[in-house]
Each structure stands twice: as C-alpha cells, then as structure tokens.
Amino acid sequence: MKTATVRDLRNRFATVAKWIGEGEDVSITRHGAAFATLSPTVTKKPSRVEWAKRLAERPAVGRKTSKAETEAFWKALRD
C-alpha cells in the first residue's frame, strides 16, 4: 500500500490517481497519521483482454458469412 499526504492529493493528484488506477490502495495521512484509504473500484465492464478473448473465440466475419450470421455475431458481442 502506498502512502500520500493531503498535500500530495492537492498538488499531485494525477500521480495519486494513476496509482489507484493501477490497482494500488493509497493511505492518506495528515500530520503523519493515516486517516483514510483510497482504493480502486470494481468495474463490471469487461477489460480489453476479455473482449479480445471473446472475439478470438468467434468465427471470422467476412465475405463467406451471411448477413444474418454477421448480425448474430455482433448481437452476441453486445449482450
């Protein structure tokens, strides 16, 4: 767990936000004592890796697939 002061939050928030975005918990201190913890939220959206995995499992969409198959493909990805 990383530590940041109140001053760090005020002056270097972009750096602290980057730590949180990378999955790191950040302890916030005031006068040398920790009083809060910032942690990343859990999102329900699939990551880019999951999208790539789902796409790789599907058959290729191209000239040999019908319009109905293509529409079914995109509908399955959206759902």
Beta strands, then each sheet from edge to edge (+ up, - down):
strand 1: 2-5
strand 2: 26-30
strand 3: 33-38
sheet 1: 1+ 2+ 3-
end
